[in-house]
Each structure stands twice: as C-alpha cells, then as structure tokens.
Amino acid sequence: MTNFGITRWFLGKACKLPPRLSGRLDIRRDIPVVMRDGVSLLIDHYFIKTQQAGPVVLIRSPYGRGMIFGMMAALIAERGFQVIIQSVRGTSGSGGDIQPMRQEKADGADTLNWIRKQDWFADKLFTFGSSYLGNVQWAMACEAPDLIDALVLSVTLSNFSDELVSFGGFTQAGTLSWTQTELMMTEPGAKLQRPKPDSLDHAQKHLPLGTMDQAAFGKTVSWWQEWINHSNPNDPWWDAYDFSAAVKTLEVPTIMIGGWRDIFLPFQVRDFETRQAAGREAWLTIGPWAHASAGGMVEALRQAITTFTALKDGQQARENDRVRLYLQGADIWREFPSWPPPEAKSLCFHLCADKQLSLSPATEEGAFTDYVYDPANPTPAIHGPILMGGKKDRDMKELESRDDTVYFTSEALDRDLDVIGPVKADLSIHSDCEHTDFYVCLCDLDKKGRSLQVLDGYLRLRPEQPQADESGVRHITIECWPTAYRFKLGHKLRLIVASGAHPRYARNLGTGEALATATRMVVAHQKILHNSEHGSSLSLLYVD
C-alpha cells in the first residue's frame, strides 16, 4: 500500500466513511473527451486496479481535478466505483473558453453519453458535487435526465441567477471572490488556492461596478461584464442559467446537503420543496455549516457513498426521514417527514414603539422609527452567509451601534423557543428614494448581552415594486434565510433593520441608473412604520 493509500485509510476512518474494498487504485489522467462541437475536455479516471467495470460516479469541476477533488474521487473509488472527475470547458487544461454555467447542459450531456459507451461502465451512473459542481448536475438533469441514476448535491441551487442577482440586488463580494478563484483555473497549469478574504478589500468600494473587475484584477473579465450588464433579475438573458425545470420532473433519488450559513440555502430549500410538492424522491440535510465548511464536505461525501452503495446493491436510497436538521443553539439533530415540519406552529412578533418586538400588534397612532442611509458610507455586512471566510464571532453590536440601523427587541423568553422553518419580515416603509434597499437581521440576545446573528434577509426595491399607497407607504415582504434555532429561556429576540449589507450586496446608489455605469449617489431617508394603521412584523414557525 502506498503512502497515499495509508493517508486515504486514515481519512476514511476520520470521516466515518463505510469500509473500503481496496486501497490499490489505478488513476488514468488527462484523458480527452470530445464534445459535440469538437472541443476536448480532460478527465481523470479513478478505479480499483482489479475492477474491470462498475457503476460510475461523475464529478464535473471548474476548480481542477486535484487536491480535495482528487482525494474525494479516490475515497469514492476505493469503495467500488469507477470515478470520473472532469474539468469543465476552459479550465485546467480542458479546451474552449469558460462561460460559467451557460455551457454545462450540452457538455454534461455529452460526457454522460460518452461514459455509458465505455467498457468499464456497468449498470449505474451517479453524479456528485457541491456548489458549482452541484449546479452542473441540475444542468445535466435538464439535458439528459434518462442518463442519471441518482444525484448528491451539496450547497448548491438549480438557478444560479437566483443567488447572483438575488432578491433584486447583486451579490458583489461573493461574485468578486469567485471570479478571483476562477481566474486562477483558466490559467495553464493553475492550481486551486483559497483566496484571502481581505485581498479584494481595495476594490469593494470601486465605482462604477462595470470596471470593478479591472480595479480588482487589472483586466476585464468576460463573465463579470455579462453579469453586471444584466443586473435585472427579470432579464430573459438569465434563462440560460435556469435549470429548475429538472427539479420538478427528474425521477431519480436526489440527496441535498445544505448549511445554515450557506449563500445558496434559501434556493436549495426551495428546490427541495419543489421536489417534495411534485412527489419526487428527495432528502434534505442542513447542518451548522457555511459554504466551504469542511464538515459539510465530509457529510456530503459520506452521504454520496452510502446512497450510491445502496442503489448499486439494489436497495432503497435512504431509509430515514426526508428532512434532517441541525438545531442550532441546542446542538442536536432533528428529523422530520417534510419541510417545514408538519407540526410547526405560526408565531408573529410585531414592531412597536420604543424599539419593542411584541406579540401584540402596535396600537400607537402614526408611530415610526427612522434612519438615514448614505451610499457613500454604506451599512456594512458584519456577519451572515458569504462565499469564503467570515468571522466566528457573530455579535452584531458593531452594526447596532451605527446611526443607519434600527432594532427592535422582545421580552425575555419564559421557555425555550425552537424556531424551525421559513422566516419573513413584513415591513411598512416610507422612503424618499424610489430605488432603495432593505435588510433585516434576526439576532439572539443572550444573557451576556451579546446580540448573536441567527439569520438575515434582503430586498431591493424599484419604482412601483411594490406600489405605494396614497400616503407614500409601501408594504414589503423580505423572505429571510430559513432556520432551525433554539432561542433559550431568558434570551430575547432582536430584529435589526437597515438599508445595506455592503459588500455582500452591491450598495444601492439610489438613482436607478444602470448598475454597470452608475456613480452618482443619493441619500435615502427611511421610515419603518409600526402603528395602528401601518404595521410591521416578523413571522416564523416554531416546534414544541
């Protein structure tokens, strides 16, 4: 056994993977696979030396075929699978030019067809991967659903535009960070490296956004230009990024793994709900992970191996309940037959005068709380789901101390409150800017006085979206990140309201000018109404 074989044995034990069949692998590298347009994409093929043929697991990656992805491929192969890891078009030696996500339907289908014609393919073809590596699975499922026998998708979504131009805005920091990573992979001989989160700080306040790629990287980046010039989420141009049709129609087992602090979570949960409503086979696990957490990667790998092994052996994909959730604050796992939990009950907190969050509706006449948002000094994103990095300390006191935020706090809880399910904020607002943003953050105010971020939500408003009433008041709903969180006895709920979370979301300059070219800024005067005529509230579900 080689040193690498011994390393994989220890990793398998540490990750609690099922026993391997053999540690003696053959790895054939840099095999070209020709696509329908003549472009060759490179694959590496992992398999046990004595295994002539077997079920296949396909991993399609824009981040190279080595390091963590190669290790995952080897760990899967040791357990009796032929594993193919492929570099997508324009990356790590594969031909052509990368057009992120837009190219993956055809290339994925061509690869599936090629695999099924090989003499080492037998019986089943599975797909596996996280993030972009999960999104390409939905692309393949759109183009060639009959060629896939099961999917395991981690921290991903079926429609990339949902996140990129999410909730009407533009996810600036994550997109810039991903661009930095992907530019590495388009260079010949490049190796995947984790960028330093602060290495792009110098560019985050650059205007206009249309030249932010030049400020960050010293050159124009094709996909950045395309995305920033199609910043309206309703633009038909985004249809090429939408693979959600497969979510409802795909007839094979689908395993989804997400994290409570993942950037894609609301959209992945929506995908699960879509399959659930359509009566399709789907299982959902959500753990205490961010997008790139090692724990989430290990969980996805473990579930992939156990699921594919069961299907290979003619058994059911899974036998447990369809939904498995990590209850934050209690540090325990809960299982439910569906999402949201069928036993969940509704609870509504109302924003009231004196910064109160009350179970009773506001009764004061004309009450409101106001603040001023200045895009020249944008409200920062202190915590919350981001692509890379992030602070372990979730205390939001820094945000609460700013003049451009307001917050509302409940009474101390007289018992533990397990909030499990979707969360939304319904706000009555008045702004002197038709183009403006609103951001909310739900916090757990503990007995030490720490205001710990639990979840948040964001929405960009445009004229007539929504329509203002005769007094200029607009009623908006902010769909927040879903959660499973225990607010403990004696703790308080706190809701922060602001109009920015920069640079996580590109700041709203207040003019409505094109995102790619806008530089002029307008200060917004904001009012949150909480009175007998115009109420504002926080709605959630809880489980006894």
C-alpha positions in Angstrom: 0.0 0.0 0.0 1.4 3.5 -0.9 1.7 6.3 1.5 -1.3 7.9 -0.3 -3.3 4.7 0.3 -2.5 4.8 4.0 -3.5 8.5 4.1 -6.8 7.7 2.5 -7.4 4.9 5.0 -6.9 7.3 7.9 -9.1 9.9 6.2 -11.8 7.3 5.7 -11.7 6.4 9.4 -11.7 10.1 10.5 -14.6 10.9 8.2 -16.6 7.8 9.3 -16.9 6.5 5.8 -18.1 3.0 5.0 -15.2 0.4 4.8 -13.3 0.5 1.5 -13.0 -2.6 -0.7 -9.4 -1.9 -1.6 -6.7 0.8 -1.3 -5.0 -0.2 -4.5 -6.1 2.3 -7.1 -5.3 2.9 -10.7 -5.5 6.6 -11.8 -5.5 7.5 -15.5 -5.1 11.2 -16.0 -5.7 13.8 -18.7 -8.0 11.7 -20.9 -9.6 13.8 -23.6 -13.4 13.6 -24.1 -14.6 15.2 -27.3 -17.8 17.3 -27.1 -20.3 17.8 -29.9 -18.5 21.0 -31.1 -15.1 19.2 -31.3 -13.7 20.7 -28.1 -11.9 18.2 -25.8 -12.5 18.3 -22.1 -10.0 16.5 -19.8 -10.9 13.8 -17.3 -9.1 11.7 -14.7 -10.3 8.2 -14.1 -10.0 6.5 -10.7 -10.8 2.8 -10.1 -9.6 -0.2 -8.1 -6.8 -2.0 -10.0 -8.7 -5.3 -10.1 -12.1 -3.9 -11.0 -12.6 -4.1 -14.7 -16.0 -2.4 -14.7 -18.6 -1.0 -12.3 -21.0 1.8 -11.5 -19.7 5.3 -12.3 -19.7 8.5 -10.2 -19.2 11.6 -12.3 -17.8 14.8 -10.8 -17.6 17.9 -13.1 -15.4 20.7 -11.7 -14.3 24.2 -12.6 -11.6 24.1 -9.9 -9.2 21.5 -11.2 -9.0 17.7 -10.8 -6.5 17.5 -8.0 -6.3 18.4 -4.3 -9.6 18.0 -2.4 -11.5 16.8 -5.5 -8.9 14.2 -6.4 -8.9 13.0 -2.8 -12.7 12.7 -2.8 -12.6 10.8 -6.1 -10.1 8.4 -4.7 -12.1 7.8 -1.5 -15.2 7.0 -3.6 -13.3 4.8 -6.0 -11.9 2.7 -3.1 -15.4 1.7 -2.2 -16.2 0.0 -5.5 -16.9 2.8 -8.1 -15.4 4.0 -11.3 -14.9 7.7 -10.7 -14.6 10.3 -13.4 -13.6 13.8 -12.5 -13.7 16.3 -15.4 -12.5 19.8 -15.7 -15.3 21.9 -17.3 -14.7 23.9 -20.5 -11.9 26.4 -20.4 -10.4 25.3 -17.1 -7.4 23.2 -16.0 -6.4 22.0 -19.5 -9.8 21.5 -21.0 -10.4 23.2 -24.3 -12.6 26.1 -25.2 -13.4 29.2 -23.2 -15.4 29.1 -19.9 -18.9 30.6 -19.9 -19.8 29.9 -16.3 -22.9 27.7 -16.0 -24.2 28.6 -19.6 -22.1 25.8 -21.1 -22.9 22.9 -18.8 -26.1 21.5 -20.3 -24.5 20.3 -23.6 -21.1 19.4 -22.2 -22.6 17.5 -19.3 -24.9 15.5 -21.6 -22.1 14.7 -24.0 -20.0 13.5 -21.1 -22.8 11.2 -19.7 -23.3 9.7 -23.2 -19.5 9.1 -23.6 -19.3 7.3 -20.2 -22.2 5.0 -21.0 -20.3 3.8 -24.1 -17.1 2.8 -22.2 -16.4 -0.8 -21.5 -15.6 0.0 -17.8 -19.2 1.4 -17.3 -21.7 -1.0 -15.7 -25.3 -0.6 -14.6 -25.5 2.8 -12.8 -24.3 6.3 -13.4 -24.4 8.7 -10.5 -23.4 12.4 -10.1 -21.8 14.2 -7.1 -20.5 17.6 -6.1 -21.0 20.8 -4.3 -21.6 24.5 -5.3 -20.8 24.8 -9.0 -20.2 21.0 -9.0 -23.8 20.7 -7.8 -25.3 23.2 -10.2 -23.8 21.3 -13.2 -25.8 18.3 -12.0 -29.0 20.2 -12.4 -27.8 21.2 -15.9 -27.2 17.6 -16.8 -30.6 16.6 -15.4 -32.2 19.2 -17.7 -30.5 18.0 -20.8 -30.2 14.2 -20.2 -32.4 13.1 -17.3 -32.5 9.5 -18.5 -28.8 9.1 -18.3 -28.5 9.7 -14.5 -29.5 7.2 -11.8 -29.1 9.5 -8.7 -27.7 12.9 -7.6 -26.0 14.0 -4.5 -25.9 17.8 -4.4 -24.3 19.9 -1.7 -24.6 23.7 -1.0 -26.0 24.4 -4.5 -29.1 25.5 -6.4 -30.8 24.9 -9.7 -31.0 28.5 -10.9 -27.7 30.4 -10.5 -29.3 33.8 -11.2 -31.4 33.4 -8.0 -28.2 34.0 -6.0 -26.2 36.2 -8.3 -29.0 38.8 -8.7 -30.7 37.7 -5.6 -33.7 39.5 -4.2 -33.4 42.2 -6.8 -29.8 43.2 -5.9 -26.3 42.0 -6.9 -24.1 39.8 -4.7 -21.0 41.7 -5.1 -18.4 40.3 -2.6 -19.2 36.6 -3.4 -19.1 37.2 -7.1 -15.8 39.0 -7.0 -14.3 36.3 -4.7 -15.5 33.5 -7.0 -14.1 35.4 -10.1 -10.7 35.6 -8.3 -10.7 31.9 -7.8 -11.9 31.0 -11.3 -9.3 33.3 -13.0 -6.7 31.1 -11.4 -8.2 28.0 -13.0 -8.3 29.5 -16.5 -4.5 29.9 -16.5 -2.5 27.0 -17.9 -1.1 24.8 -15.1 -3.0 26.7 -12.4 -3.8 25.1 -9.1 -6.7 25.8 -6.9 -5.9 28.1 -4.0 -8.1 29.6 -1.3 -8.1 33.4 -1.8 -7.6 35.6 1.2 -11.0 37.2 2.0 -9.3 40.6 2.5 -7.3 40.5 -0.7 -10.1 42.3 -2.6 -10.9 44.9 0.0 -9.3 47.6 -2.1 -11.8 47.0 -4.9 -15.0 46.6 -3.0 -15.9 50.3 -2.9 -14.9 51.0 -6.5 -17.4 52.6 -8.8 -18.7 52.0 -11.3 -19.2 48.3 -10.9 -18.6 47.9 -14.6 -14.9 48.5 -14.1 -14.6 46.7 -10.7 -13.0 43.7 -12.4 -10.2 46.0 -13.7 -9.8 47.5 -10.3 -9.6 44.1 -8.7 -7.7 42.1 -11.2 -6.1 44.5 -13.6 -8.1 43.3 -16.6 -11.6 42.9 -18.0 -13.3 39.6 -17.1 -15.9 38.4 -19.6 -18.4 36.9 -17.3 -18.2 39.8 -14.8 -19.1 42.1 -17.7 -22.0 40.0 -18.8 -23.4 39.7 -15.3 -23.1 43.3 -14.3 -24.7 44.4 -17.6 -27.7 42.1 -17.0 -28.4 43.0 -13.3 -32.1 43.0 -13.7 -33.3 39.5 -12.4 -36.2 39.6 -14.8 -34.0 39.9 -17.8 -34.7 36.9 -20.2 -30.9 36.7 -20.7 -30.8 34.8 -17.4 -32.9 31.9 -18.8 -29.7 30.1 -19.9 -28.7 29.8 -16.2 -32.1 28.3 -15.1 -32.0 24.5 -14.7 -35.0 24.4 -12.4 -37.3 22.6 -14.8 -35.4 19.4 -13.9 -36.2 19.9 -10.2 -39.8 19.1 -10.7 -39.5 16.4 -13.3 -36.4 14.3 -12.5 -37.5 10.8 -11.5 -34.4 9.6 -9.7 -33.3 9.9 -6.0 -31.9 13.3 -5.1 -29.9 13.9 -2.0 -29.4 17.5 -0.9 -27.0 18.8 1.7 -27.0 22.4 2.8 -25.7 24.6 5.6 -27.5 27.2 7.7 -24.8 29.8 6.8 -24.6 28.9 3.1 -25.1 31.5 0.4 -27.4 29.1 -1.6 -29.6 27.8 1.3 -32.9 29.6 0.6 -32.8 28.5 -3.1 -31.7 24.9 -2.2 -34.6 24.6 0.2 -36.9 25.9 -2.5 -35.6 23.2 -4.8 -36.3 20.6 -2.1 -39.9 22.0 -1.6 -40.5 21.8 -5.4 -39.5 18.1 -5.5 -41.5 17.4 -2.3 -44.6 19.0 -3.8 -44.1 17.1 -7.1 -43.9 13.8 -5.1 -40.3 13.1 -6.3 -37.7 11.3 -4.3 -35.7 13.8 -2.3 -33.9 14.0 1.0 -32.6 17.2 2.7 -29.9 17.6 5.4 -29.0 21.0 6.7 -26.1 21.3 9.2 -24.2 24.0 11.1 -22.0 24.8 8.0 -21.1 27.7 5.8 -20.5 27.4 2.1 -16.9 25.9 2.2 -17.0 24.3 5.7 -15.1 21.0 5.9 -17.9 19.4 8.0 -20.4 20.0 5.2 -18.0 18.5 2.6 -17.4 15.4 4.7 -21.2 15.0 5.3 -21.8 15.2 1.5 -19.1 12.7 0.7 -20.4 10.3 3.4 -24.0 10.5 2.1 -22.8 10.1 -1.5 -21.0 6.9 -0.7 -23.8 5.4 1.4 -26.5 6.4 -1.1 -24.7 5.2 -4.2 -23.7 1.9 -2.5 -27.3 1.2 -1.5 -28.5 1.9 -5.1 -25.7 -0.2 -6.5 -26.8 -3.1 -4.3 -30.5 -2.8 -5.3 -31.6 -1.2 -2.0 -33.5 2.0 -1.3 -31.5 5.2 -1.5 -32.3 6.2 2.1 -34.4 4.8 5.0 -34.5 7.8 7.3 -37.0 10.7 7.4 -36.8 13.0 4.4 -35.6 16.0 6.4 -32.7 16.0 8.9 -31.8 19.3 10.5 -29.2 20.5 13.0 -30.9 22.6 15.7 -28.6 25.5 16.4 -28.5 26.7 19.9 -29.3 23.2 21.2 -26.6 21.4 19.2 -28.7 18.4 18.4 -30.1 16.8 15.2 -33.8 16.6 14.5 -35.6 14.6 11.8 -38.9 15.4 10.2 -41.0 13.8 7.4 -41.2 17.1 5.4 -40.2 20.7 5.2 -41.4 22.7 7.0 -42.1 20.3 9.9 -45.8 19.4 9.7 -46.2 20.1 13.5 -44.8 23.6 13.2 -46.9 26.4 14.6 -47.0 30.1 13.5 -45.7 32.9 15.6 -45.7 36.6 14.9 -43.8 39.4 16.6 -44.8 43.0 15.9 -42.5 46.0 15.7 -43.7 48.6 18.2 -42.7 51.9 19.6 -39.7 52.2 22.0 -37.9 49.6 20.0 -40.2 46.8 21.2 -40.8 43.5 19.5 -44.1 42.4 20.8 -46.5 39.5 20.5 -49.3 42.1 20.3 -49.9 44.4 17.3 -48.9 48.0 17.5 -51.7 50.3 18.7 -50.0 53.7 18.6 -51.2 56.2 16.0 -48.6 57.4 13.5 -45.6 55.7 15.2 -42.5 55.1 13.2 -38.7 54.7 13.5 -36.4 56.4 11.1 -32.8 56.5 9.9 -30.7 57.9 7.1 -28.9 55.7 4.6 -25.9 57.2 2.8 -24.4 55.1 0.0 -21.1 57.0 0.3 -20.8 55.3 3.8 -22.7 52.1 3.2 -24.0 50.0 6.0 -21.6 47.1 6.3 -22.2 43.4 6.2 -20.9 42.4 9.6 -21.9 38.7 9.5 -24.1 36.4 7.5 -23.7 33.9 4.7 -20.7 34.6 2.4 -18.8 32.6 -0.1 -15.4 32.4 1.7 -14.1 33.4 5.1 -16.2 35.1 7.7 -15.9 35.7 11.4 -16.7 33.0 14.0 -17.9 35.7 16.5 -21.5 36.5 15.4 -22.1 39.5 17.7 -23.9 42.3 15.9 -23.2 45.1 18.4 -21.0 46.8 15.9 -23.9 47.0 13.4 -26.4 48.0 16.1 -24.2 51.0 17.2 -24.4 52.7 13.8 -26.8 55.6 13.1 -28.1 53.9 9.9 -29.6 50.9 11.6 -32.5 50.5 14.0 -33.5 47.4 16.1 -36.5 46.0 18.0 -36.2 43.7 21.0 -38.6 41.2 22.6 -39.2 40.5 26.2 -37.1 37.7 27.7 -38.4 34.3 26.8 -40.1 32.3 29.6 -39.2 29.0 27.9 -37.0 27.6 25.1 -38.3 28.6 21.7 -37.3 26.2 18.8 -37.8 28.2 15.6 -37.8 25.8 12.7 -38.9 26.8 9.2 -39.1 29.8 6.9 -38.9 33.3 8.3 -40.1 36.5 6.8 -40.3 40.2 7.7 -43.4 42.2 6.6 -42.5 45.9 6.8 -44.4 49.1 6.1 -41.9 51.6 4.9 -41.6 55.1 3.6 -38.6 56.3 1.7 -37.8 59.5 -0.3 -35.9 57.2 -2.7 -37.9 55.0 -5.1 -34.7 53.0 -5.6 -33.7 51.7 -2.3 -32.8 48.5 -0.3 -33.9 47.0 3.0 -32.1 44.5 5.1 -33.2 42.7 8.2 -31.2 40.5 10.7 -32.7 38.3 13.4 -30.5 38.0 16.4 -30.4 36.0 19.7 -29.8 38.5 22.6 -28.3 36.3 25.2 -27.9 36.8 29.0 -24.4 38.2 28.5 -25.8 41.0 26.3 -24.3 39.6 23.1 -26.5 40.0 20.0 -25.8 36.9 18.0 -26.7 36.8 14.3 -29.1 33.9 13.5 -30.4 34.7 10.0 -31.0 37.7 7.7 -32.8 38.8 4.6 -32.5 41.4 1.9 -34.7 43.1 -0.8 -34.0 45.7 -3.5 -37.0 48.0 -4.3 -37.7 49.6 -7.6 -40.4 52.1 -8.5 -43.8 50.6 -8.4 -42.3 47.3 -7.0 -44.2 47.4 -4.8 -46.8 50.2 -5.4 -47.0 52.9 -2.7 -50.4 53.8 -1.2 -51.8 57.3 -1.2 -49.6 58.4 1.7 -46.4 57.0 0.0 -46.2 53.9 2.3 -45.0 50.7 0.6 -45.7 47.3 2.1 -42.8 44.9 1.5 -42.0 41.3 2.4 -38.4 40.2 3.0 -38.0 36.4 2.7 -35.2 35.6 5.1 -32.9 32.6 5.4 -34.7 29.6 6.8 -33.5 28.3 10.1 -33.6 25.7 12.9 -32.5 27.6 16.0 -33.2 27.4 19.7 -33.7 30.7 21.5 -33.1 29.7 25.1 -35.0 30.5 28.2 -34.2 34.1 29.3 -32.9 35.1 25.9 -34.5 37.8 23.7 -35.2 38.1 20.0 -33.9 41.2 18.3 -34.6 42.3 14.8 -32.2 44.8 13.1 -33.4 46.8 10.1 -31.1 48.7 7.8 -30.7 49.5 4.1 -27.5 47.9 3.1 -25.1 45.0 3.7 -22.0 46.0 1.8 -20.1 44.5 0.1 -22.1 41.3 0.4 -24.7 43.1 -1.7 -23.8 45.9 -4.0 -24.9 49.2 -2.4 -27.9 50.9 -3.8 -26.9 54.3 -5.0 -30.5 55.5 -5.0 -30.7 56.7 -8.6 -31.9 53.7 -10.6 -29.1 54.2 -13.1 -27.5 51.1 -14.7 -25.5 49.1 -12.3 -22.6 48.9 -14.6 -22.1 52.6 -15.1 -23.7 54.3 -12.1 -21.6 56.5 -9.9 -23.9 59.3 -8.7 -25.3 58.8 -5.1 -28.5 59.9 -3.4 -29.0 59.8 0.4 -32.2 57.9 1.4 -34.3 58.9 4.4 -36.1 55.8 5.6 -39.1 55.3 7.9 -40.2 51.9 9.4 -43.9 52.3 10.3 -45.3 50.4 13.3 -48.7 51.8 14.2 -52.3 51.0 14.2 -52.7 51.9 10.5 -49.5 50.5 9.1 -48.0 47.6 10.9 -44.6 45.8 10.6 -44.0 42.3 11.8 -41.7 39.2 11.9 -43.3 35.9 11.1 -41.8 32.5 11.9 -42.6 28.9 12.7 -41.8 27.0 15.9 -41.9 23.4 17.1 -42.8 22.4 20.7 
